[in-house]
């Protein structure tokens, strides 16, 4: 037993050194962030949203795009119905969107985007914005992306806020999680000249960058992560544009949240298995971008294994191990509550309204560990739709 515990401790120490990279990178969040200078309106945008049975929310997205403080002749909005069995297409057309119909079988969002880019690449757009059907945009969203593109950015990631943070503790925790991504990932990486975290919604790519990649070609369930890996391998940086804000409707049910986050983690692991070998073998114009992406792809594996090793140590530690576990849980809970309060303030949320989410945040954070452990042994391959209610933040009404 002693030898087993020693091996677990050694392996945990190695994984902690791995995690130290992310801790050190996060420290650079204290550096001032670069602001893009307001630029003349010149970028011609195609705004895309793949939608599956989103009749209740798609009009909100289309209307928020149509209401942009940006010349109407410089943008169009397209909806890509994806195996819909409701009135998504009808609602999108009524709100003013154009419809892109896929010419072949569509298994998921990645396939829908591939079909859309195939049809739009030759139509003279300078950049493409990818959103989810439940999103809404701040009125100056396209203007702020234009600033970044005019300053030389090739791919942009906007700042994501939760549209319904007070709907439930779970929804509020998504708001806190988004704030943490900005604070400990995107902001420090912007200061270091690295890429922002390109998640599934709220990013934009110049046509030339997409052409360099040979168009949109993804196969993993986490198409956003796979696209980010392709960008890193090509040496194309993702610029963070926090002044461009999109709002995303978060799940209100914790069980739905667990299923969604399991898909996210499984998707990252799929991309790691698909892309890591090629990324490490091929030449890369920007090795720093590639290294940072490789570390990101390995992160859920390391955290899942660390959770297993920690559990093994606690289970074999006897009464002392149990006491240490209880003390650690108490301290972790208090620390998580404090972190949640800070993140609520940093995210611009009403502190009083976020109290239930702040109190739940340590449990929400802890739930990532079993998700990562399960993902080590079970791969999610099927996307399950999440019902949306059409939450629209006051900022875009």
N, C-alpha and C positions, 0 to 999 in steps of 0.2 A: 504493500500500500504506500509506503514511504517513497519508493522508487516511482510509482505512478504519479504521486503528487508532485515530485520533483520535476518529472517530465512535463506535467501540465504547467507548472510555474515557469519553466524555461520557455515553453512555447508561447505562453501568455506574454512573457517579457519581450520576445521577438515581435509579437503582434503589436505591443505597445510602442515599440520603436517605429513600426510601420505607421501607427496612428499619430506619432509625434509630427510627422510631415504636415498633416492637416492642421494640427494645433499651431505650429509655427507659422504656417501660411495665414491662418486666421488673425494672427497678431497684427498683420499689416492693415487691418481694418481701421486703425487709428490714423492712417495717412489720409490727407485730403483727397477727395475724389475729383476726377476731371469732369468738368461740365462742358458740354458741347455748345458752341456759340450759335445763336439763332442764325439760320441761313436762308437765302432766297428759296422759295418753293420751286423745286425743279424735278424732284424724283417722281416718276410715274409709278404708282403702286397698283398691284393686283392683290386684293385681300381675299384669302381663301379660308373656307371652313368646311371640313367634312362633317356630315351630320347623319346620324342614324336614329330615326324616330325622335326628332327634337322639335316637333310641331309647337310645343308650349313655349320654347325659348328662342327659336331661331330669329323671329322678328325683332327681338330685343337687340341681338347682335347686329343685324342688318341696319336697323334704324340708328344705332350708335355709330356705325361706320358712315352712314349717309349724313349724319349730323356733324362730322368732323370740321374743325376750323382749318380747312385745307381746300385749295381750289378743286371744285367738283370734276373738272376735266382732267385732273391728274390722278384719279383713282377710280377703280371699279371694285365691286364686291361680288364674289362668286361663292355659291353653295354647291357642294358635291354630295348629293343624296347617296347614302351608302346602305343598301339593302333595307330601305325604309318600308314600313307597313302602315304608315299614318300619313298625315297631310303636311309633312315637312316641306316638300317641294312647293306645294300650293302656298303655304305661309311665307316661304322665302320670296317667291315671286311677288306676292302681294306687298311685301315690305320694300321691294325694289331691287332685289338681287338678281343676278344672272345665274342660270343653272348650268352646271357641267355634268353631263351624263357619261359615265364610264363605258368604254367600248368593249370591255371584257369582264370576266369574273373578278369580283372585289371581295377579298377575305377580310380586310380591315382598313384602318386609317392610312397605313403606308401605301397600300395599293390605290386607294382613292387619290392620294396626293400625287402618286406617280402618273395616274391618268390625267389629272388636272394640269400638271406641269407639262406633260406631253402636248397638250392642246394650247397652252398659253405661252410657251417659250418664244414662239415666233410672232407674237402680237405686239411687240414694241414696249413691253413693260421694263422699267429699270430695276424694280425690286418686287419681291413677293412676301406678303405677310401671312403667317400661318396662325390661325386661332382655332379655339374649340367653339362648338355651337352654343354653349351656355355662357360665353364671354360677353362682356360689354367693355367699351373703351372710354377713357377720358377724352374730352373734346379735342385736346391738342396732341393726341397720340401719334398721328401720322406726321404732324409738324416736327415733333421731337425726333422721330426716326429719320426724317429728312435731314435734320441737323447733323446727326451722326454719319449718315451716308455722305453728305457733302463734305464732312471732315475727313473722309477716307475710309470709314468702316466698310467692311464687306458683308459681315453678318452681325445682326444686332439681337440682343435679348432685352426685352422690356421688363419692367418691375410688375410683379403680379401681386394683387391684393385680393382678399376674399370678399365676395359680394354680400355674403350672408353671415358675418362673423358672430352675430348675436342670436342666431336661430337655434343653436344647441351648443353644448360644450365641445362636441366633436367638430362642428363647423368652425368654432372659434379657434380650436387648436390648429386647424389648417392655416388660419391667419397668422398665428404665432410661428408656425413652421415656415411660412413664406418669408416672414421677417427674419428668421434665423438664416435662411438661405442667402438673403441679401447681405446680412451683417457679417456672417462668418465665411461666406463663399464668394459671392459676386463682388462685393466692395473690395476686399483685400486682393482678389485676383485682378480687378481693374487697375489697382495701384501697382501690381507686379507685372502688368503687361501680359497676363494669362487670360484664358477664355472664361466668360461667364458660364454658369450652369444652364445649358440649353434644355429646358424641360418642354413638355408636350405642347404648350400653347404660349403665344405671345413672343414670337421671334420673327425676324425678317432677314431675307437673304438677297443679295444682289444677283442679277441674272448672270453676270460674268462668273461669279463664284459657283453657281449651280452648273453652268456649262463646263467649268473646269472639272467638276465631279462627274460629268457625264449624265446630268439630270438627277432626278430623285429616284434612288434605288435602295430600298430597305426591305428586309424580310423579317426582322425580329418583332415581337409584340410591342417592344419599346422603340418605335421608329425614331423618336426624337433622340434617344441615346445613340442609336446606330448612326444617325446623321451627324451627331456631334463627334463621334469617333472618326467618321470619314473626313470631317473638317480638320480635326487634329492631325490626322495622317497627312493631309494635303498642306498642312502649315497655315491654315486659314483661322484667324482668331475671331472669337465671338465677343463683340464689344458689349459692355453693359450700359444700358440707357435707362437709368432709373426715373428720369423725368417723363418717360413714356409709360403710362400706367394702364394695365388691363385688369379687369375684375373677373374672377372665376367663381362660379357657384360651387361651394364645397358640400360634400355629403353631410347630412345631419345625423345619420345613423352610424354608430360605431362599428357594427358588423359589416356594413357596406364599406366603411373606411378600411377595415382590415383586408377585405377582398381587393379593393383598389390598390392598396399599398403592396399587397402580395404580388399583384401583377407588375407593379413598378420594379420591385426587387428582382422578380423572375426575369423581367425584360433586360435589366442591366446585366444579369448573369448570362443571359442568352447572347448579348452583344459581346461580352468578354470571351465567350467560347468561340464566337464567329470571327472576331476581329483581332484578338490579342496577338496571335501568331503572326499574322500579316503585318500588323502595326510594328512589331518588334524586328521583323526581318527587313522591311522595306526602308528605303531612304526617306528622310523626312526633312523638309525645308526649315522646320522650326521644332527642334528636339524638345524644347521646354514645354511646348503645347502638348506634344505627344506624351511626354513623361507624366504630366499632370493628368491627362486623360487615362493613361494606364493605371495610375494610382486610384483614380475614381472607379474604374471598372473592377479593380481588385477589392475595393472597400467593403462591399456587402459580404464577400467571401470571408475576409479577415474578421469582420464583426460577428458573423454567424459562428465561426469557429471559436472566437474568443468567448462568446456566450456559452457555448458547449463546455469549454474548458473551465470557465468560472463555475458553472453549475456542478461539474465533476468535483472541483475542489471543495465546494460548500457541502456537497452530499457526503464527502469522505472526511469532513473536518470534525465530526462529533459535536458535542455541546458547544465547544468554543466556536466552531464554524457556524452554528445556528445563531449564536449571540452576535457574531460579527455580521452575519447576514441581516439580522433585524436592525442592528445599529446602522449599517450601511444603507438599508432601505429608508430609514427615518431621515438620515442626513440627505440622501438623494432626493427624497420628496420635498424637503424644505428648500434645497437648492434649486429644484425644478420649478417650484412656485416662484421663487425670486427671479429666476431666468425668464419665466413666462411674463411676469410683470414688466420687466425691462423690454422684452420683445413687443409687448402690447404698446408701450410708449413709443418705441422705435418705429413701429408699423403705422402709427397715427390712429390707432383704435381708441375708443372710449374706454378708459380703465375700469370704470364702474360696470359698464356693460359686459366687460370681458372677465369679470371675477369667476363665473362658473368655468370658463375655459382655462383660466390661469390655475385654478385648483385641480383641474383635470389634466393639465399639461404634463406633469410628471408621469402619469399612467399612460398617456398617449405616446410619450417619448419612449417609455419602457417597452411598449408593445412592438416597437421595431425589432427587438431582439428575437422573440419567437417567430416573427415573420421571416427574418433572415435565416434562422435555423431551419425552418420548414422549407424555405426556398433552396437550401443546400440539397434537399432530398426529393423535392417535388417541384416540377417545372410547370408554371401556368402557361398554357398555349392558347387559351380561348378568351377573347375579350367579352366581358359581360356588361351590357349597358347599365348606366346609372341614371335613374329617373331624376329630371331636373324640374324645378317649380317655376323658374323665371325670375329669380331674385335680381333686382336692379338697384345698385347703390345710388344714394341721393346725388352723388357727384356727377352722374350722367343722366339724371332725369330731366 
